[in-house]
Amino acid sequence: MRPHAIRYLPCFALAMLATAPQALATDTAALPAATTEAMAQVASPQAIAEYRHKLKEYLAARAAFEEEAGAYWSSISEKRRGRNAKRREHQAIALDDYVLTQPPVYTGPKRPVNPQPEAEEPREPHERKHIPVVADLVKAAADYFQWAPQRPGNEMEFKQAYARFASAAGLTREQAVRVYAFETGGNGTHASQSGFHGSRAISTAIGYNQLLTTNTVELLAEQGPEFIKVLNERAAGLSGPARATMERKIAVLKKMVALAHSVPDEWAQHEKIGDTPQGWALHAMVLDIDVGPMLQTHKLLTSVIFARAKGYNRPLTAAELEMMNLTGDGTGLDMVTMPLAMREQVPTSNFFQRGGYERNPVAIHHNTVAKLLAVTDSRMDQMSNLPGAKELAAAF
């Protein structure tokens, strides 16, 4: 949203009106158009009174709604804490451990438009946070590690590398292809970025499973030693320039892993690194033909491993895996482990913070667990028929 401009013309027009009323009254046709428009914005006492009355009604309605909404979302948090406590005690989760009503929706009057906008307090300009795009990641890797990711010769080469590693790690073709189709719209590339338009993006999420910078830092911290081991094994089978390139990549990866290990293994700490140019440099690894497929695979594999560790041994469907991919392992598993009959009754709001829910039209419209899983499956069906998804399926 653009910052509101500070309007000077109405004040200028009022000053003229106070000093030369007759001239203005008799010769407004001769005034510049901008000045005439500014004068027209001087509101009558009746319009101001009506505005103040409507504003009072709006503020009262909004306050009542906020009180109701606050109580609702507090109950969501309280129920979530209760479920977590039950799980720690290995107790069964029942239907009444969830809030079973939908969130309140504001239906009161809209905020009225001030007939004297120049009287409003000027707002501080809002500085838009820069979200790094691929070019920023590559530049950061060059600046901080004097290295550039080794990009594939074509997209099929990356898909084949991903399919080989994902299959060996235990992901099924159905899981990988359907999540890819959902996350990228069925035709994404290894460098596809969330909401990318022109030179801007809405998120740092990149690739087949849309890793954020924080995901990359976290995976390098937790899986980095294993990645280094894999690359060392590959280097052993190479010679000449190819081996030198791999050894250089391993050296850079070791430095990146050390940076990821420099803070406690916590999401908030990894997020801080990911929000720096050094973190952008780490995120450039998602573009690399050797490391990128490992990062993309482990983005999903960690959810599979988490579910198994919690005693959920049935293979996750692609839609269930996507719930864990989207909402986090703990929250996603809460939905996945829910009996089918309960899924029809439990609102999706139980698995979100208020701000995240209100920005998620899919969760709002498909407002039970069953509906959310169903629409996810439906979109996976649709997107899996597109050329990019078919190519990935063939790579398996």
Sequence and secondary structure as in RCSB ss.txt:
>XXXX:A:sequence
MRPHAIRYLPCFALAMLATAPQALATDTAALPAATTEAMAQVASPQAIAEYRHKLKEYLAARAAFEEEAGAYWSS
ISEKRRGRNAKRREHQAIALDDYVLTQPPVYTGPKRPVNPQPEAEEPREPHERKHIPVVADLVKAAADYFQWAPQ
RPGNEMEFKQAYARFASAAGLTREQAVRVYAFETGGNGTHASQSGFHGSRAISTAIGYNQLLTTNTVELLAEQGP
EFIKVLNERAAGLSGPARATMERKIAVLKKMVALAHSVPDEWAQHEKIGDTPQGWALHAMVLDIDVGPMLQTHKL
LTSVIFARAKGYNRPLTAAELEMMNLTGDGTGLDMVTMPLAMREQVPTSNFFQRGGYERNPVAIHHNTVAKLLAV
TDSRMDQMSNLPGAKELAAAF
>XXXX:A:secstr
        HHHHHHHHHHH HHHHHH GGGS HHHHHHHHT   HHHHHHHHHHHHHHHHHHHHHHHHHHHHHHH
HHHHHHHHHHHHHTT    GGGS  S      S      S GGGS             HHHHHHHHHHHHS    
  SSHHHHHHHHHHHHHHHT  HHHHHHHHHHHHTTS  TT BTT BTTB S   BTTTTB HHHHHHHHHHHHH
HHHHHHHHHHHT  HHHHHHHHHHHHHHHHHHHHHTTS S HHHHHHHHTSHHHHHHHGGGGSTTHHHHHHHHHH
HHHHHHHHHTT  S   HHHHHHHHHH HHHHHHHHTS HHHHTTSBGGGGS HHHHHT HHHHHS BHHHHHHH
HHHHHHHHTTSHHHHHHHHH 
